[in-house]
Amino acid sequence: MDTFNAFLLISGSPETPTLTLSWEIIENKYTLGDRVFQCSGQVGYPNAGTLEIESNFNETFAPLYLAPDGNTDKNTAQAFITSNELSKDQGSCLNSRTLKFAFHNISADMHNKRLRCIVRPAADAANGSIQYSSPQVMKVASGKYPVVFLFFEPRYFFFCGITLFQFVNYVY
């Protein structure tokens, strides 16, 4: 009787990533703290691919130069990485990566420009192709005028702490 050895290779392909823009994009301000941009996605299994960011700042999509973790070199980088985490889940055969990044300074030229996130499979991946997120449009608020927030509280409308008007007709 002949015997032979066999093995099963389980691999996972990269999936479409998601890109979340900062909740506050104001001209001449940085986007640190809780105002960072985030790209996340499944990057393939067992070998993890990479996440990359592209922008159309020069009219066509090209890689956005991100300074490495902890490096805030304002002279060469357009933005910098605040965290780059890889989560390996052996049970579900998934590698998830989350890349958070920030800009040193937002300029008015960035208004209506787009960013997108890319998952590039590992070089030795058995299968998979480059996956792109939907492009997200950057809406840059002018830094020349204060940003106005209206808050609603039952019966009152406030503008920067000043009561604008009060509802006086109530139905009981």
PyMOL commands that set and color helices and strands:
alter all, ss='L'
color gray80, all
select helices_A, chain A and resi 108-110
alter helices_A, ss='H'
color red, helices_A
select strands_A, chain A and resi 18-20+37-42+50-55+62-63+66-67+79-89+94-103+114-120+131-132+136-137+150-153+156-159+162-166
alter strands_A, ss='S'
color yellow, strands_A
deselect
rebuild
show_as cartoon
